[in-house]
Amino acid sequence: MPLWWGKVNKRMFHPRAVRSGKWQVIHHVGRRSGRPYRTPLEARSVLLSAREAFERLPPDAQRPPRLLRIDEFLAMRRLNGV
């Protein structure tokens, strides 16, 4: 896929996907700019409690520091061929 396609996708298709309501959307903030972003996802996600998320982690995976007070996690599956 050519590099310019990412810009076309971001400017043309992302806003349409967000407005359509058919896609799940992640709301996040840029690290440096502080600007809010909405990114559509083709995913079926499940919100998990911290206990449920830690039970699903492999035993050798690092957990986030308790200082961050993360109490919700988003479980996502990778689609085949992606």
C-alpha positions in Angstrom: 0.0 0.0 0.0 1.5 3.4 -0.9 2.3 5.8 2.0 0.0 8.5 0.6 -3.0 6.2 1.2 -2.8 6.7 4.9 -3.4 10.4 4.5 -6.3 9.8 2.2 -7.8 7.3 4.6 -7.4 9.6 7.6 -8.9 12.7 5.8 -11.7 11.0 3.8 -12.7 7.7 5.2 -12.2 8.0 8.9 -14.7 10.9 9.3 -17.3 9.1 7.3 -16.8 5.9 9.3 -17.2 7.8 12.6 -20.3 9.6 11.4 -21.9 6.4 10.1 -22.1 4.9 13.6 -21.3 1.4 12.2 -17.8 1.3 13.6 -16.5 1.4 17.1 -14.5 4.5 17.8 -11.5 5.1 20.1 -11.3 8.6 21.6 -7.8 9.6 22.5 -5.6 12.6 22.9 -2.3 13.4 21.1 0.7 13.1 23.3 2.4 16.3 22.1 -0.4 18.3 20.6 -3.0 17.5 23.3 -5.5 17.5 20.4 -8.5 15.0 20.7 -8.7 12.3 18.0 -11.4 9.8 17.1 -10.2 6.7 15.3 -12.7 4.1 13.9 -12.0 0.5 14.5 -13.2 -2.6 12.8 -13.3 -4.7 16.0 -15.6 -6.3 18.4 -14.3 -5.2 21.8 -15.1 -6.1 25.4 -14.4 -3.9 28.4 -12.8 -5.9 31.2 -12.2 -5.3 34.8 -8.6 -5.3 36.0 -9.0 -8.7 37.6 -10.4 -10.3 34.4 -7.7 -8.6 32.3 -4.8 -9.9 34.5 -6.3 -13.4 34.4 -6.0 -13.4 30.6 -2.5 -12.1 30.5 0.3 -14.6 29.9 2.3 -15.3 33.1 5.4 -13.6 31.7 3.6 -10.3 30.7 4.4 -7.2 32.6 1.5 -5.5 34.3 1.2 -1.7 34.4 2.4 0.0 37.6 -0.3 0.4 40.3 0.6 4.0 40.5 -1.2 4.6 37.2 -4.5 3.3 38.7 -5.6 1.6 35.5 -8.8 -0.2 36.3 -10.4 -1.0 32.9 -8.9 -2.8 29.9 -10.0 -3.2 26.4 -9.8 -6.8 25.1 -9.3 -7.0 21.3 -8.8 -9.9 18.9 -6.5 -9.7 15.9 -8.3 -10.5 12.6 -6.8 -13.2 10.4 -4.7 -11.8 7.5 -4.1 -8.4 9.2 
